[in-house]
């Protein structure tokens, strides 16, 4: 979360909403970076599933949802707000983790 706070909103949201406005060259670069990020997320989730830590219905949708929670937080989060970056990061982690963790049997 801290990294995202230090980045400009425009640089974060370009991957979310502005791809259609980019040149073909820049669009390809952003999509390539997004694919790398998604691949890392997929590997983490697959490893968690194999170890019995995660239980998700659809890996791809889980990646999209997790990415959206993180990226969209740059719209509403303010370092001058009532919660620190670390506090918001902890809440986001808890929210995402509770959604994907496997139930203890």
N, C-alpha and C positions, 0 to 999 in steps of 0.2 A: 504494500500500500504506500509506503514511504516513497518509493521510486516513482510511482504514478503521481503523487502529489507534487513532486519536484518538476515534472514534465508539463509542458504547455498543454492546455486542453485541446487545442487544434491538432497537435501531433498525436494525441491519443485517439480522438474521435474520427480521424481520417479513415482509420480501418473500420470504423463502425458505420459511418454514414456517407462519407465523401468519395468512395471509390469511383463512382460514375463520373466525377468531375476531374479526375486525374488523367494525365497522358497515359497512353498504353504502357510506356516504359515504367512510369512510376506506379501504375496500378499493378503491374506484374511484380514489382519489387515488394509492394505491401502485401500482396496475396502470398508471395513466397515466404515472407516473414510470418504471416498468419498461419500458413501451413506448417512451418517449423514449430511454432508455439503449440498448435493443435496436436502435432505428432508427439511432442513432449508430454502434453497433458494426457493423451491417449495411453502412452506407455506407463505413466504414473498410475492411472486408473486401472489398467490391465494388471499391473503388478499387485495393486491393492486387492483386486478381485481374486487373483490366484492365491494370495496369502489369506484370503477370507476376511480381510479388513473392510472391503467395500462391497456393496450390493447395489448395483444400478440396473435399471431396466434397459437403458440405451446409452452406450458410451458417447456417441456423437452428440446427442441432446444434452447429456451431462456436461460435456465440454462447452457447448454453446451457452448453457445456463451459467456455468461457473465463470466463463469469460465475461459474460454480460454483467454479472454482479461486480466483478473487479473493475472492468472498464467504465461502466456507467457511474461508478462511485465518484469519478472525477468531475461529474456534473454537479453533484450535490454536496460533496465534502468540502469543508473549509477549514484550514489550519487554525483559523480564529474562532471556530465553533466550540461548542461545549465539550467535545470529545477530542482526544489527541489522535494522531495518526495510528499509534499503537493500539489504542482502545478500539477504534473503528476496525483496524485490521484483525484484532482478536474476535470481534463480533462477526465480521465477515467469515473468518475461518470457521468459527463455531457453527454458523448458519449453513455453510457449504458442507462441512464435515458431517453434521447431523443428517443432512440429506442423502449422503452417500454411504455412510458407515453401515456395516453389516450388523444385524441383530445378533446378540449373544444367544447361543443355543444351549 
